[in-house]
Amino acid sequence: MKKIFIGLFVITASFTSCQNSTPTKEKKAQDSSTVATKQDTAFHDEHNTQNSVDWAGTYEGTLPCADCSGIHVILTLNMDGTFEKSEQYLEKGGPFKETGTFTWTPDGGSIILKEKDGESKYKVGEGMMKKLDMEGKEIKGELEEFYNFKKIK
């Protein structure tokens, strides 16, 4: 009888230790979902233009114009969310100056200038800026290069 009891004890002990050392399918799935979550968090990058690029400063460019040779624009973005803008219609006379505020788009890659006649949108990058269309999309076509601004200060 003692031999049977000892035999059952050994079998039960080894069965229990095997269960503890070999994860069940449920435990493996739980562990792998935890790993995926940790990886997603580790690789989730919160960097954007607003918080990663030296965007404050003065930008310059010449926009296309329907009835003149271009509109020379100097736009200064300040860290406090304000801007100063000067537009000079080439061959047509004095600069028009405006000041106001701007906000960042939710993705932190573009700004929206609040101007007296509405809004204008610009994609901001390192040392550059690009005027966007009214929907916030990049302007394409043969005049595309004229919507680019360079940072000068």
N, C-alpha and C positions, 0 to 999 in steps of 0.2 A: 504494500500500500504506500509505503514511504517512497518507493521508486516511482510510482505513478504520480504522486503529488509533486515530487521534485521535477519530474519530466514535464508536467503541465506548467509548473512555475517557470522553467527554462523557456518553453515554447512561448508562453505569454509575455515574458520579459523581452525576448528577442523580437516578437511581433510588435510590441509597443515601441521599442527603440527604433525599429525600421520605419514605423509610421512617423516618428518625430524627425528622423533624418531625411526622409524623402517627402518633399512638399507635394501636397495634393494639387490637382488641376486648378481648383479654386484658389489655393494659396499662390500658385504660379501666376495666374491671371491677375490677382490682386497686386503681386509684386511687380509685374510687368507694367501695369497701369500706373503704379507709383513711379516707376522709372521713367515712363513716358512723360508724366507730369513734371518730374524734375528736369528732364531734358528740355521740354517746352519752355519751362521757366528759365533755364540756363541760357537758351538760345533766343529767347524773346528779347528783341532789341528795341529800346525806347528812344533811341537816338533819332533826331530829325533836324531839319535846318534850323528851326527856332532855338534848339538847345545845344547844337553841336557846331554851328558855323558862325564865324565872325561876320555877321550880317549887318550890324549897325555901321553907317557911313554914308558916303555920297556916291551915287551912280550916275552915269551919263550915257546918253544914246540919242539917236536921231530916228524918229518914227516916220513912216511914210505919210505923205500928205496929198490929198486929191487935187488941190489947186495951188500948191507951192512945191519947192524942192525938198521939203522935209520940216519936221518939227523937232527942234533941238530941245531935249529934256534933261534937266539936272534935278535929281530926286535924292533928298537926304532922309534917311531913316534913323530915328533916334531910339535909344534903349527904352525910353519911357512911353513908347507907342505913339509918338507924334512924328509928323513928316513935314518937310518943306519941299515945295515943287516949283520949278521955274520952267515955263515953256516959251520958246521963241520960234515963231513961224518964220522960217528963213525967207528972206526977200520981202517980208511983209510988215516988219515993225516990231516994236518993243516987247520985252518979255512979259508974260503973265505969271504972276506969283500967287501961290496958294499955300496955306498951311492947314493942317487937320490932324486926324488920328487914323491909325490903321489897326487892324486885328489880324491874327493868324488864323488860317483855316484849321479845322480839327486835326488834320494830319501833320501840322507844323511845317509844311513845305512851301506854303504860299501865303501872301498877305493880301488884304483887301483894304484899299485906301478909301476912306469916307471923304468924298469930295463934295463941293457945293452943288455940282450938277449930277451927282450920282456916285457910283463906285467904279473903281478900276482894280484889276487883279494882276498880281505879279508873282511869278515863281522865283524864289530866291535861292541862290547857291553860293558856293565859295567864290568870292571875287566877281560875281556876276548876278544878273537879274534878267528875267524875260517877261515882257508884257504878255498877258494872256487875254483870250477873248472873254466876252461877257459871261460865258458859262464856266470859265476857269480852265479852259483847255488851251494847249499850246497852238499858236497860229502857224499853219503850214502853208507851203507854196513858194512861189518865186521871190516874195518879199519877206520871207521868214527871218532872214538874217537882220533885217532892220528893226526887229522887235527885241533885240538883245542889247543889254546895257552892261557896261563895265564899271566895276568899282574903282573910283579914282582917289578916294580918301578913306 
